[in-house]
Amino acid sequence: MKGIILAGGLGTRLFPCTKVTNKHLLPVFNKPMIYYPLLTMVNAGLKDIMIVTGGNYAGDFLRILGNGREFGLKDISYTYQEGEGGIADALRLAENFAEGEKIFVMLGDNIVEDDISEDIKKFEKQKEGAGIFLKEVPDPERFGVAEIKNGKVLNIEEKPKKPKSNYAVCGLYLYDNRVFDIIRELKPSGRGELEITDVNNVYIRKNIMTYSMINGWWTDAGTFESLLKASNLVAGKEGFCF
């Protein structure tokens, strides 16, 4: 299985900090944000990883991550997303890198406490389809929300006014190689982007979507509030109290 970290975009919610660097290179406690999804993948046993980035500071990833040897990797692959076409648009750029293998996709501003290696192994044995990670949250209306019944995902609704559950869809996804065919069939959403929720709902309609639960904490770090929250969570995990 190959790993793909999506780390493009302009990070406008973190202006003015992102006027001089990519959002995913900002610090979360004592490490650049991009370290956390990368370490999640490495700790889950993935060795072949691509970073999809964009904007004016894509070259800074090379300066910080180099060839990945610091993380026990032989190398890291990189590709560049022009503009902001959405998560699915960024993912499609990794098709040649995937080479027909299953992939684990993680948004570069998502940070999880859990070791997900067992979930990765389970999906590798899954014959076909996709998998998502869910976390029960008190404010599901802020996220994509999964409707679950009898152990199956029935639907995912993006930022619903009346959520059908408290299960937020985290920015971690598992796909077989048909994901790129699905992306090619997508139409842009109302905001002009190719939405990952639309990709996931195709798998759900085909009845080949599974899910795993995040038991520890999970957060993104795409706003000043969530960036502070992420830093505090990481600091607490490492034994620092403020």
C-alpha positions in Angstrom: 0.0 0.0 0.0 1.2 3.5 -0.8 0.6 6.7 1.2 -0.5 10.0 -0.1 -0.5 13.2 2.0 -2.5 16.1 0.5 -0.8 19.4 1.5 -1.7 21.9 -1.1 -4.0 25.0 -0.9 -3.3 28.6 0.1 -4.3 28.3 3.8 -6.2 31.5 3.7 -7.8 30.9 7.2 -4.3 31.2 8.6 -3.4 34.5 7.1 -1.1 36.4 7.6 1.1 33.4 8.7 0.6 31.7 5.3 1.7 34.7 3.4 5.2 33.5 3.9 4.9 29.7 4.0 2.7 26.8 3.3 0.1 26.0 6.1 1.4 22.5 6.5 4.9 23.8 7.5 3.6 25.9 10.4 4.6 24.5 13.8 2.3 22.2 15.8 3.9 22.3 19.3 7.5 21.3 18.5 7.3 19.9 14.9 6.1 21.2 11.5 2.5 20.2 10.9 3.5 18.0 8.0 5.5 15.7 10.3 2.4 14.4 12.0 0.6 12.8 9.0 4.0 11.6 7.7 4.8 9.9 11.1 1.3 8.4 11.1 2.0 6.7 7.8 5.5 5.6 8.7 4.4 4.2 12.1 1.6 2.3 10.2 4.3 0.6 8.1 4.1 2.6 4.9 7.4 3.1 3.1 6.3 4.6 -0.3 4.8 8.0 0.3 4.0 11.0 -1.9 3.2 14.6 -0.8 0.9 16.6 -3.0 1.5 20.3 -2.4 1.0 23.6 -4.2 1.2 27.4 -3.9 4.3 29.5 -3.8 6.2 27.6 -1.1 6.1 24.0 -2.4 9.9 23.9 -2.5 10.1 24.4 1.3 8.9 20.8 1.7 12.1 19.6 0.2 14.1 21.8 2.5 12.3 20.5 5.6 11.7 16.8 4.7 14.5 16.2 2.1 14.4 12.6 0.9 12.7 11.2 4.0 15.7 9.5 5.5 15.1 11.1 8.9 11.8 9.1 8.9 13.4 5.9 7.9 12.4 6.2 4.2 14.5 5.7 1.1 12.9 8.7 -0.5 9.7 10.8 -0.6 7.9 11.6 -3.8 6.4 15.0 -4.5 3.9 16.4 -7.0 2.4 19.9 -7.5 -1.3 20.9 -7.6 -2.0 24.1 -9.6 -4.8 26.1 -8.1 -7.3 24.9 -5.5 -9.5 22.3 -7.2 -10.5 20.4 -4.1 -9.3 17.3 -2.3 -10.3 14.9 -5.0 -8.6 17.1 -7.6 -5.4 16.9 -5.6 -5.6 13.1 -5.2 -6.0 12.5 -8.9 -2.4 13.8 -9.4 -1.1 10.7 -7.6 -2.5 8.2 -10.0 0.8 7.4 -11.7 2.4 7.1 -8.3 -0.2 4.7 -7.0 0.6 2.3 -9.9 -2.7 0.4 -9.3 -2.0 -0.3 -5.7 -4.3 0.4 -2.7 -3.6 3.8 -1.2 -3.9 5.5 2.2 -4.7 9.2 1.9 -4.4 11.7 4.7 -5.0 15.4 4.7 -1.8 17.2 5.7 -3.5 19.3 8.5 -5.0 16.3 10.3 -3.4 14.9 13.4 -4.5 11.7 15.2 -3.4 10.2 18.5 -4.1 6.6 17.5 -1.7 4.1 16.0 -3.7 3.0 12.9 -1.4 0.2 11.8 -4.0 -2.5 12.5 -6.6 -0.6 10.4 -4.2 -0.5 7.5 -3.5 -4.2 7.7 -7.2 -4.9 7.8 -7.8 -2.9 4.7 -4.9 -4.5 2.9 -6.8 -7.8 3.3 -10.1 -6.2 2.1 -10.8 -7.5 -1.4 -12.1 -4.2 -2.8 -13.6 -0.8 -1.9 -12.7 2.0 0.4 -12.5 2.8 4.1 -13.0 5.9 6.2 -12.1 6.9 9.7 -14.8 8.3 12.0 -14.7 10.2 15.3 -17.6 10.9 17.6 -17.7 14.7 18.1 -20.0 17.1 19.9 -20.3 19.5 16.9 -20.8 17.2 13.8 -22.4 20.0 11.8 -18.8 21.4 11.2 -17.8 18.2 9.3 -18.7 15.6 6.9 -21.1 13.3 8.8 -21.5 9.6 8.3 -24.9 7.9 8.8 -24.3 4.4 10.2 -26.8 1.6 10.5 -26.1 -2.0 11.4 -22.4 -1.6 11.0 -22.7 -0.1 7.5 -22.2 3.4 6.2 -25.4 4.6 4.5 -24.4 8.1 3.4 -22.0 11.0 4.1 -23.4 14.5 4.2 -21.1 17.5 4.2 -21.7 20.0 7.0 -25.4 19.2 7.6 -27.6 21.6 9.5 -29.3 18.6 11.1 -26.7 15.8 11.4 -28.0 12.2 11.4 -25.2 11.1 13.7 -22.3 12.5 15.7 -19.7 10.7 13.6 -17.4 13.1 11.8 -15.5 11.8 8.8 -11.8 12.4 9.6 -9.3 13.3 6.9 -7.9 9.8 6.6 -9.1 7.6 3.7 -8.4 4.2 2.2 -9.0 3.4 -1.4 -8.6 0.7 -4.0 -7.3 1.6 -7.4 -10.8 2.4 -8.9 -10.7 5.7 -7.0 -9.1 7.5 -9.9 -11.8 6.3 -12.3 -14.4 7.6 -9.9 -12.6 11.0 -9.7 -12.7 11.2 -13.5 -16.5 10.9 -13.5 -17.0 13.6 -10.8 -18.5 17.0 -11.5 -17.4 20.1 -9.6 -19.5 21.0 -6.6 -21.2 24.4 -6.0 -17.9 25.8 -4.9 -16.2 24.6 -8.1 -14.2 21.8 -6.5 -14.0 18.0 -6.8 -15.2 16.8 -3.5 -13.9 13.8 -1.6 -17.3 13.3 0.0 -18.7 12.6 -3.5 -16.0 10.0 -4.1 -16.8 8.3 -0.8 -20.5 8.3 -1.5 -19.9 6.5 -4.8 -18.2 3.7 -2.8 -21.1 3.7 -0.4 -23.7 3.3 -3.2 -21.7 0.3 -4.4 -21.8 -1.2 -0.9 -18.0 -1.4 -0.6 -17.3 1.2 2.0 -16.0 0.2 5.5 -15.1 2.3 8.5 -12.8 2.4 11.5 -13.2 4.5 14.7 -10.6 6.9 16.0 -10.6 6.2 19.8 -8.0 8.8 20.8 -8.1 12.5 20.0 -8.2 13.8 16.4 -8.1 17.4 15.1 -7.3 19.3 12.1 -5.0 22.4 12.3 -6.4 24.6 9.6 -7.6 27.5 11.7 -5.9 29.5 14.5 -8.3 27.9 17.0 -7.6 24.3 15.8 -3.9 25.0 15.4 -3.7 26.0 19.0 -5.9 22.9 20.0 -3.6 20.6 18.0 -0.5 22.1 19.7 -2.0 21.6 23.2 -3.0 18.0 22.4 0.4 17.1 21.2 2.1 18.9 24.1 -0.1 17.0 26.5 0.7 13.7 24.9 4.4 14.4 25.3 4.0 15.3 28.9 4.0 19.0 28.9 1.5 21.0 30.9 0.8 24.7 30.6 
